[in-house]
Amino acid sequence: MGAGRERAWRSSRLAIAAAFFTQGLVFISLTTRLPRIQDRWDLGELALSGLLLMMVLLAGVGSLVAERLAPRLDSAVVLRAGLLVVAGSVALAVLAPTTGVFVLALAAYGTGLGLVDATGNMQAVALEHRMGRVVLPSCHGAWTLGGVAGAVITLATGGVPWSAIALVAVVPLAAALAPYLPRDHGVAATSTETDVPWRAIVVVGLALVVFYTVDTAATTWGPVYLDDVFDAPEELVALATLPYLLASGVVRLAGDRLTEHVGAVRLLRAGAAVALVALTVVVAAPTWPVAVLGFTLLGCGVAVVAPLSFSAAAALAGRDADPATRQARVDPVVARFNQFNYVGALLGAVMTGAVGSGSLRVGFAVPLVLVVALFWLARAFAPADAPAVGAPADA
């Protein structure tokens, strides 16, 4: 029975990683085609910004919907539904005959994005508790590798007809068929909202906000930084993002073992130190290749903040609880905790650009200052050092 359970866990682990990979691939496939989308629908900067804001806000709504549905239907069911929404909305967005249909498709995609974000992390957290070992960093690493794949696909298919891009929808459609982790319905839960230590969880959430502020600043403003400040060759400005993603992906894939050997608190502080040096290099870079080096180091430094944040939040929510009660607490907490993701993304996009309106060197001083907070916030991550205390349990 033990060998069969291990095989089932491995199968679910691959399925969850596939969901993260799919989410990264589809998201980056869309964002890397924003210039082409602007041209197709004749969108100005303000209109495009409004559409992106709509997507982020509706992703938050989707995350809250997941919070409501997962306890009733099981996170695996809601994850599959979210992937189907993503598949349908992406295909509709590409093939939309009018601007109105395109906007509705993006709205649906934003909602599906939130559903998959929340339930994917629910599944990864549940697997950590069942297996009794760290898996979230490598799952987030799969997202990053999916993003790299999406960027590469965009570069390789720049000349294909626009309608052919709808084939991207096949990826989430296939991922919806994967064998996700089922809930054990044999035990009733007895959790209440008052059992959740929200104050401690909010402290961990602040670290997630810091990460997504830094991450969004790097991925959104990095190429612009190389272009505006250094006048780097146009075909090379993507080097602000691609090495960042690759470095982040490598560290995340190694993050499971690193966390088990070093501990979440020490790993987070070491990463914060690397990120501080990296952002100093970015801000003070004399040439664009030096700035690229800084962005690459930054990917190494902040890579594990997001997955360890979800681990710590789940560990705090499920502390001193039986398996079924832990499940009842953790799924809603993960869905609500996911909102910090979108807060950080908005701050990274808006604050860096607003502060850096005169010079993006000054703009990147924003994440440089914020990353210092990780040294203090790291102490709240102690629960992530033991994601599943004792024997493996259902979640």
Solvent accessible surface area in square Angstrom, and as a share of the most:
residue,aa,sasa,rsa
1,M,213,0.95
2,G,39,0.38
3,A,66,0.51
4,G,30,0.29
5,R,123,0.45
6,E,54,0.24
7,R,144,0.53
8,A,56,0.43
9,W,17,0.06
10,R,130,0.48
11,S,44,0.28
12,S,6,0.04
13,R,68,0.25
14,L,132,0.65
15,A,4,0.03
16,I,0,0.00
17,A,27,0.21
18,A,40,0.31
19,A,1,0.01
20,F,13,0.05
21,F,71,0.29
22,T,4,0.02
23,Q,5,0.02
24,G,0,0.00
25,L,8,0.04
26,V,1,0.00
27,F,59,0.25
28,I,20,0.10
29,S,3,0.02
30,L,20,0.10
31,T,40,0.23
32,T,55,0.32
33,R,12,0.04
34,L,39,0.19
35,P,86,0.54
36,R,77,0.28
37,I,9,0.05
38,Q,34,0.15
39,D,119,0.62
40,R,111,0.40
41,W,36,0.13
42,D,131,0.68
43,L,28,0.14
44,G,43,0.41
45,E,128,0.57
46,L,156,0.78
47,A,48,0.37
48,L,17,0.09
49,S,62,0.40
50,G,39,0.37
51,L,20,0.10
52,L,63,0.31
53,L,83,0.41
54,M,46,0.20
55,M,15,0.06
56,V,34,0.20
57,L,102,0.51
58,L,46,0.23
59,A,0,0.00
60,G,9,0.08
61,V,72,0.41
62,G,0,0.00
63,S,0,0.00
64,L,84,0.42
65,V,57,0.32
66,A,0,0.00
67,E,15,0.07
68,R,164,0.60
69,L,59,0.29
70,A,0,0.00
71,P,59,0.37
72,R,182,0.66
73,L,89,0.44
74,D,12,0.06
75,S,6,0.04
76,A,4,0.03
77,V,72,0.41
78,V,3,0.02
79,L,0,0.00
80,R,75,0.28
81,A,45,0.35
82,G,0,0.00
83,L,1,0.00
84,L,89,0.45
85,V,54,0.31
86,V,1,0.01
87,A,7,0.06
88,G,44,0.42
89,S,5,0.03
90,V,2,0.01
91,A,27,0.21
92,L,83,0.41
93,A,4,0.03
94,V,3,0.02
95,L,99,0.49
96,A,1,0.01
97,P,106,0.67
98,T,73,0.43
99,T,64,0.37
100,G,44,0.43
101,V,45,0.26
102,F,3,0.01
103,V,45,0.26
104,L,125,0.62
105,A,0,0.00
106,L,13,0.07
107,A,21,0.16
108,A,40,0.31
109,Y,1,0.00
110,G,0,0.00
111,T,36,0.21
112,G,0,0.00
113,L,16,0.08
114,G,0,0.00
115,L,15,0.08
116,V,4,0.02
117,D,25,0.13
118,A,0,0.00
119,T,0,0.00
120,G,3,0.02
121,N,7,0.03
122,M,1,0.01
123,Q,2,0.01
124,A,0,0.00
125,V,1,0.00
126,A,8,0.06
127,L,0,0.00
128,E,3,0.01
129,H,11,0.05
130,R,20,0.07
131,M,10,0.05
132,G,33,0.31
133,R,97,0.35
134,V,7,0.04
135,V,0,0.00
136,L,0,0.00
137,P,0,0.00
138,S,19,0.12
139,C,1,0.01
140,H,10,0.05
141,G,0,0.00
142,A,11,0.09
143,W,61,0.21
144,T,2,0.01
145,L,61,0.31
146,G,0,0.00
147,G,0,0.00
148,V,19,0.11
149,A,29,0.22
150,G,0,0.00
151,A,16,0.13
152,V,75,0.43
153,I,64,0.32
154,T,21,0.12
155,L,136,0.67
156,A,82,0.64
157,T,36,0.21
158,G,51,0.49
159,G,82,0.78
160,V,47,0.27
161,P,96,0.60
162,W,28,0.10
163,S,64,0.41
164,A,36,0.28
165,I,10,0.05
166,A,16,0.12
167,L,128,0.63
168,V,17,0.10
169,A,11,0.09
170,V,84,0.48
171,V,50,0.29
172,P,0,0.00
173,L,93,0.46
174,A,61,0.47
175,A,8,0.06
176,A,4,0.03
177,L,153,0.76
178,A,16,0.13
179,P,76,0.48
180,Y,9,0.03
181,L,7,0.03
182,P,84,0.53
183,R,41,0.15
184,D,60,0.31
185,H,129,0.58
186,G,70,0.67
187,V,92,0.53
188,A,88,0.69
189,A,50,0.38
190,T,108,0.63
191,S,30,0.19
192,T,76,0.44
193,E,96,0.43
194,T,126,0.74
195,D,56,0.29
196,V,14,0.08
197,P,53,0.33
198,W,68,0.24
199,R,214,0.78
200,A,36,0.28
201,I,0,0.00
202,V,66,0.38
203,V,40,0.23
204,V,0,0.00
205,G,0,0.00
206,L,79,0.39
207,A,0,0.00
208,L,0,0.00
209,V,18,0.11
210,V,10,0.06
211,F,4,0.02
212,Y,36,0.14
213,T,0,0.00
214,V,1,0.01
215,D,28,0.14
216,T,18,0.10
217,A,1,0.00
218,A,1,0.00
219,T,43,0.25
220,T,64,0.37
221,W,64,0.22
222,G,0,0.00
223,P,30,0.19
224,V,53,0.31
225,Y,0,0.00
226,L,0,0.00
227,D,64,0.33
228,D,97,0.50
229,V,47,0.27
230,F,34,0.14
231,D,119,0.62
232,A,5,0.04
233,P,55,0.34
234,E,148,0.66
235,E,138,0.62
236,L,60,0.30
237,V,28,0.16
238,A,53,0.41
239,L,57,0.29
240,A,0,0.00
241,T,29,0.17
242,L,47,0.24
243,P,24,0.15
244,Y,3,0.01
245,L,9,0.05
246,L,79,0.39
247,A,12,0.10
248,S,6,0.04
249,G,0,0.00
250,V,99,0.57
251,V,30,0.17
252,R,14,0.05
253,L,84,0.42
254,A,46,0.35
255,G,0,0.00
256,D,13,0.07
257,R,177,0.64
258,L,67,0.33
259,T,4,0.02
260,E,91,0.41
261,H,139,0.62
262,V,52,0.30
263,G,14,0.13
264,A,0,0.00
265,V,24,0.14
266,R,163,0.59
267,L,21,0.10
268,L,1,0.01
269,R,92,0.34
270,A,54,0.42
271,G,12,0.11
272,A,1,0.01
273,A,43,0.33
274,V,59,0.34
275,A,0,0.00
276,L,57,0.28
277,V,88,0.51
278,A,0,0.00
279,L,0,0.00
280,T,67,0.39
281,V,37,0.21
282,V,0,0.00
283,V,34,0.19
284,A,72,0.56
285,A,1,0.00
286,P,100,0.63
287,T,65,0.38
288,W,60,0.21
289,P,71,0.44
290,V,52,0.30
291,A,0,0.00
292,V,20,0.12
293,L,100,0.50
294,G,0,0.00
295,F,0,0.00
296,T,39,0.22
297,L,59,0.29
298,L,1,0.00
299,G,0,0.00
300,C,49,0.29
301,G,2,0.02
302,V,1,0.01
303,A,0,0.00
304,V,6,0.03
305,V,2,0.01
306,A,0,0.00
307,P,0,0.00
308,L,1,0.00
309,S,0,0.00
310,F,1,0.01
311,S,4,0.03
312,A,0,0.00
313,A,0,0.00
314,A,1,0.01
315,A,12,0.09
316,L,14,0.07
317,A,0,0.00
318,G,6,0.06
319,R,129,0.47
320,D,141,0.73
321,A,22,0.17
322,D,74,0.39
323,P,56,0.35
324,A,14,0.11
325,T,10,0.06
326,R,28,0.10
327,Q,19,0.08
328,A,35,0.27
329,R,35,0.13
330,V,8,0.05
331,D,4,0.02
332,P,21,0.13
333,V,1,0.01
334,V,0,0.00
335,A,0,0.00
336,R,84,0.31
337,F,1,0.00
338,N,0,0.00
339,Q,44,0.19
340,F,40,0.17
341,N,16,0.08
342,Y,18,0.07
343,V,74,0.42
344,G,0,0.00
345,A,23,0.18
346,L,55,0.27
347,L,62,0.31
348,G,0,0.00
349,A,36,0.28
350,V,93,0.54
351,M,66,0.29
352,T,0,0.00
353,G,14,0.13
354,A,66,0.51
355,V,72,0.42
356,G,6,0.06
357,S,97,0.63
358,G,77,0.74
359,S,45,0.29
360,L,12,0.06
361,R,71,0.26
362,V,82,0.47
363,G,0,0.00
364,F,1,0.00
365,A,33,0.25
366,V,18,0.10
367,P,0,0.00
368,L,37,0.18
369,V,102,0.59
370,L,55,0.27
371,V,0,0.00
372,V,75,0.43
373,A,38,0.30
374,L,1,0.00
375,F,67,0.28
376,W,128,0.45
377,L,4,0.02
378,A,0,0.00
379,R,145,0.53
380,A,20,0.16
381,F,0,0.00
382,A,54,0.42
383,P,19,0.12
384,A,1,0.01
385,D,68,0.35
386,A,47,0.36
387,P,14,0.09
388,A,18,0.14
389,V,130,0.75
390,G,63,0.60
391,A,82,0.64
392,P,62,0.39
393,A,25,0.19
394,D,58,0.30
395,A,10,0.08
